């Protein structure tokens, strides 16, 4: 009778090991999906908040609103393009322009905002025209800002037919 009990325990141990490993695998995948969904939600929230601020000031000439945005830590830079005038050649005095932006210049698929990581870039287009203001050179076509601790602060000004965006830092 003791031999039958010991073989029963082995079956229970094997079944327990299989069950625990299935739970760990499922939990690991769920945590990975949760992290990925959090990144996507962060990007969607930024895009919605950005568009909302533009719409708040767009038609009200002289209206100025400041907004601090929180970006995901993976983004090392945000670049906003001047879409008020057609861009055929970019005027940018910074030390680096993302290759994705250079490829988009002059094409019909140009975006307004570029969230830049090391290699891939997330882009989106605003419904309204925007102009950018770079301190020291108002004629630049690109406003690039490096987030400080995942945060950027922007100033939105209404011009009646477009919105002017400038760094608030």
C-alpha positions, 0 to 999 in steps of 0.5 A: 500500500505504501508503494501505491501511495508513493506513485500517487504522490509522483503524479501529483508532483508532476501535475503541480509542476505543470500547473505552476509552469503554465501559470508562470508563462501566462502571467509573464505574457500578461505582464508583457501585454500590460506593459505594451498596452500602457505604452500605446495608451501613453502615446494615444493620450499625448496625441489626444491632449496635443490635438485638444490644446491646438483646437482650444486656441486655433480660432481664438487669435491671441489666446495663449495656453501652456501645457505640460505633457508626459511622454513615455521614457523611451522617447528621447526627442519630440519634433513638431513641424511647421505645417502652416506653409508647405515645406519643400526644404527644411530649415533646421539649425539643430545638430541632428534631424531624424532621417524619418523627417527628412524622408517625409519632407516634400511628400504628401504623407508628412506628419506634424509631430514626430516622437523619436526613439533611438531608431523607430519613430511614432508620428501623427498629424494634427487636424489643424495647421500649426506653426512653430516658434524656435527661440532665436530663429522664428523662421525655422520649420522644426521645433525639437525638444528633448524631454526632461524626465519624460516631460515637455512644456509647450505654449500654444498660441491662437493665430486665427488661421493656425496655432503657434507652438513654442517650447515653454522651457 
